[in-house]
Structure formats: structure tokens, C-alpha cells
Amino acid sequence: MKINIQNMDVRPVELDEQITLEFISPLIKGYYPNNASVHVHIEKIKKDYRVHISLKTRAHYQCDRCLDEFDQEFGAEIEQHYHMGPGELLDDDIIRIAEDTTEIDINPVIAEMMLLNHPLKMLCSEECKGICPNCGAHLNHEACRCTEVPIDPRWEKLRGLIK
């Protein structure tokens, strides 16, 4: 997604677009098969541009506990600063752009934002009970079929102390 800044004045600009997420990291691309709604608010302050990006899409995950597939809303926000031309930058997070730049490509910022906000643990619900490690029963849909919980053989000698 490119933002035209060629004739931008001091008034903020708001943009809303639907984009495909073909440019995001292959590590997470499979989780986001749908288009995303992107809202961009951009302000110009002298030679600086402040870009606030809001993204929403529908993600497709697999639960880490029960292995069921599920869809969930995914949203992320970021504020990125750009500086046009030379000069000392006060922050490492500011992106320098050339004096003759006419548009800003925010796809790399969106890709980074999605990677940083991608969930580490995907759960279909907080109450998910998962799968029994012994009998393989899906505990959200059925009761455990284990009749006796196997004891780790390393602890068997301690059982003798109880008797």
C-alpha cells in the first residue's frame, strides 16, 4: 500500500483500503488468507510524517491444545514516523526518506506489525481442555477413556515407601 505525499499539506489525511496480505512473512502467511481492512491516518509536520496504521482481518488458526481449526478476528496498530531529507534522527525507529519522495510504501511496516502481533499460543478458547496425552480423547467433546493413570517408572520406588 503506497501513500501519495507529493502535495500533502498540514491537514491530516485519512485513508481506508482493503489489501491482500501477499507481502507478509511466509512464516505466518498461511494464517491470514483473507484480505485486510487498513485504516491510515497521516500527518505532516514540516519534514516529518507521522503515520498511524490500523489493520483488521480474519485469521485462520489451529488450536495448540486440541488441534481444532478455528477463525478469529486479528487486529493490530502501529505508529510509524518518517523524516524527509538529511539531518540527525532522534530515534532509531524513524525511517528516513529521500527529498524527492512522492509516496511512502507502508507494506514493510504492515508486514512487521503483523509478525510482531502474531499470537504465540493459539487457543480456540481459554477454557479449551485439549487432548488426553494417554488415550487421545478430545476432552472438549468427550470424557477421558483412561481407566488408570500410568505412573512414571522413575517414581515407582517411592510407592514402596508408602506401604
N, C-alpha and C positions, 0 to 999 in steps of 0.2 A: 504494500500500500504506500503510495507516494503522495506527499502533501506539497502542493504548489505554494511557495513562499515568495514568489517573484514580486508581486505587487501588494504584499500584505502590509497593512498599516497597524496602528496601535490598538485597534479594536480586536478583541478575541474572536477567534473563528471556531465554530463547532462543525464537526463532520460526523456523519453516520454512514457506515457501509457494511455490506455483507462480503466477507472474503473467504477464499478457500485457504486451508492451512497446509498447503503442499510444501511450504518452505521450512516447516519446523523440523526439529531433530528426528532422524529415523528411529531413535530410541523410544520416542513417545508417540510417533505419528499414528500408529495403529489405534491408539486410544481416542483419537479425535477425528473420526471420519466425516463429521458434519461441518458445514460452513459455520463461521463465527460472526457474531454481530460485534462491530467495533465502533466505539464512540471516542472521538478525538476532540480535545479542547486544546487549542494552541494560542499562546500569547506571545507577542513580540515586545521586547524591552530593549531598545537601542539595537545592539548587535547580538542579543541573546534571544533564544526561543525556548519557551517552556511548553512542553508537550505532555499533556495528561492523557493516557490511553486506558480505556476500559474495554474489556473483552468478555463476551459470554458465548458459550457454545454447549452442546450436549455431548458428553463424553461416554464412551463405552468401556467399562472396566470388567475385570474378573475378580471376585471376592477372594481375598487372601486366606480366609478361614474355611469357607465352604465350597469354593471354586465355581459358584454360580456366576453367570454373566449378568450384568445389570447396567442400566443407563442412569446417568446423574448429571445435573447441571454443573458446569465448570465456569468459574469466573475469576478474573484476575485484573488488577490495576497496577499501573506504574506511572511515575512522572519522570520524564527524561529531559535533560537540559542540553541545548546545542548552543555553540558560540561560533559566530561567523567571523572569519579572518584571524589574523595573528594576535598575539597577546598572551599574557600569563593566565592560565586557568587556575581557579581557586580550588577545584575539586577534580579528582581523577575520573569521576563519573560523568563529567561534562564531555560531550562529543564535539570536536572541532570540525567545522565545515568550511569549505573554501569561500572566498569573497564572491565568486561568480555563480554560486549555487542557486538554482532556481526551484529545486524541490528536495524534500527530505524523504528518504526511504525509511519507513519505520518497521519494515518486516524483520530486520535483525533484532530490534528491541522487542517485538512481539514474540519472536521465537525464544529469546532468552527469558522473557517473562513467563511463558508457558512452561519452560523447562524448570524454572525455579519454583513454580507454584504447583507442579505436578505432584499428586499425593504420594507419599512414601508407602503408606499402607492403605489399600483399597478394601473397604468393607461395605457389603450390601446394606448392613445396618449395624448400629452399635451393639444390638442385642444378639447378633449372629453367634450361634453356638458352634459352628464349624462341623468338622468330620471327626468321628471317633478314631483315634490312631490305632486301635486294636481291631475292631470289627468293620470299620469303614462306613458305619451308619451316618447318614446325613442328619445331624441332630436337630436341624430346624424343621425337618419333616417327619422324623421317626425317632423312636426311643433307641437307646443303645442296646445292642444284642449281646453284649458281653455278659457271660454268666459269672466269671470270676476275673478279677483284675490280675494279670500276671505280675509276679514280684520280680524285680531285678535280681538276678542271681548274685550280684555283688553284696546284697543285703541279707541273703539267706542265713548266714551265720549269726546275725543279730536275732533272728527268730528263735534260735536255740536259747538265747539268754532270757527270753520272756517266759519260757516253760519252766 
